[in-house]
């Protein structure tokens, strides 16, 4: 998987989430198995500090949850930090 690149600084992230669930309640963003940000309404925008990952390629995991807290879908995106 080829990584997209971005500046290793505080960045705003957002996600388009396609799901079979009619209502999503929360989207989380994780790095290295740790949740680093979350959003509770579309367009699922949050702020993530990428500075600690400068010079590395990381996987950002995006997870969407329904109103009962059940994981509905997940996706990983590889990002190279400059």
ABEGO torsion letter per residue (X at the ends): XBBBBBBBBBBBBBBBBBBABABBABBBBBBGGBBABBBABOAGBBBBBAAAABGBBBBBBBBBBBAAGBBABBBBBBBBBX
